[in-house]
Amino acid sequence: MSTSAVRPVQKIRFAVVGCGRIAQNHFAALKQHSARAELVAVCDNRPQALTEAVVKTGAQGYASLDALLAGSDADVVVLATPSGLHPLQAMQAARAG
């Protein structure tokens, strides 16, 4: 039997790209799982949608995916953008690590 101390559970840090209708479902789900998940960043190229998401969630806002990937410490990037954008955005996120 191990006598090592129990490590505290770190929350998984999420970023949501695209702050439209579908993103609202992700915001709600992350709030429900706040013991294990934390929304650290939101991104939208529409200034009003971005501002509303920042106010609603308290997460850091980014006006572009490039800026989010450079400035965020997210573990997971959720793409809530139009589906036609997903392949390139997913590859961009993967390249960023």
C-alpha positions, 0 to 999 in steps of 0.5 A: 500500500502506498503512503504517498499523499493524495495529489489535488485534482487539477481542473481541465482548462477549456477554451471555446472558439465561436460564441454563438448559439451552440457555444451557449450549450458548452458554457452551460455544460462547463458550468455544471462540471465546474468542480473538474472543468474551468472555462479559461478562454472564449474566442469570436471574430464578432466583437459583440458576441465576444463581449457578451461571452466574456461578460457571461463567463468571466473567461479571457476573450480573444478576437482570433484563434491565433490570439487564443492559441498564443495567449491561452493556457487551455488544455482543450479547445472546443470548436463551436464554429461553423462545421466547415471551419473545423478541419483547418481550425483543428489542425491549427490547434493541434499544431499549437499543442 
